Amino acid sequence: MIYTDNTPLKCTYMEPDVTVICIESPALHKLVRSVITELRKNTPEAAERWINADEAKRLLGVSSPSSLQKLRDEGKIRFAKMASRNILYDRESIMNYVESRVQETF
């Protein structure tokens, strides 16, 4: 018998080498939220949304600034102009563009 907050919980499971943990819903929700938070910290999605031209070129596999300019002019990737020469690129739109160019195998 397990007690939490003065409330007995009965857990019965008959299987060798198995441990059953009983947890109340609020505690489970709190645990799940903390696990999700930790996972989000350690995933590529946690990377910065707005990236500089060098990182954009690397992700796109291009080396020329004019190639980047052409993709901007054609509206294929999103960007934000911060100052006359400081342009940031939306990582997600770049990844969507790359994904749209994928050739499926036979």
JOURCOR-V47013 format. One record per residue. N is the residue number from 1. RES is the residue in one small letter. PSI is psi in whole degrees, 0 to 359 (* if undefined). Layout:
n/res/psi
N/RES/PSI
N/RES/PSI
//
This chain:
n/res/psi
1/m/136
2/i/139
3/y/129
4/t/131
5/d/40
6/n/18
7/t/120
8/p/136
9/l/130
10/k/123
11/c/121
12/t/124
13/y/121
14/m/97
15/e/133
16/p/147
17/d/28
18/v/132
19/t/129
20/v/131
21/i/126
22/c/134
23/i/140
24/e/155
25/s/312
26/p/321
27/a/321
28/l/315
29/h/319
30/k/318
31/l/314
32/v/316
33/r/318
34/s/324
35/v/316
36/i/317
37/t/314
38/e/320
39/l/320
40/r/328
41/k/330
42/n/19
43/t/158
44/p/332
45/e/340
46/a/352
47/a/163
48/e/138
49/r/318
50/w/125
51/i/160
52/n/176
53/a/321
54/d/316
55/e/321
56/a/315
57/k/320
58/r/314
59/l/325
60/l/345
61/g/31
62/v/156
63/s/342
64/s/134
65/p/331
66/s/331
67/s/319
68/l/317
69/q/318
70/k/317
71/l/323
72/r/310
73/d/326
74/e/356
75/g/22
76/k/337
77/i/146
78/r/148
79/f/164
80/a/128
81/k/110
82/m/324
83/a/178
84/s/325
85/r/1
86/n/104
87/i/132
88/l/150
89/y/144
90/d/113
91/r/317
92/e/319
93/s/326
94/i/316
95/m/324
96/n/319
97/y/313
98/v/315
99/e/324
100/s/342
101/r/0
102/v/133
103/q/121
104/e/144
105/t/163
106/f/*
//
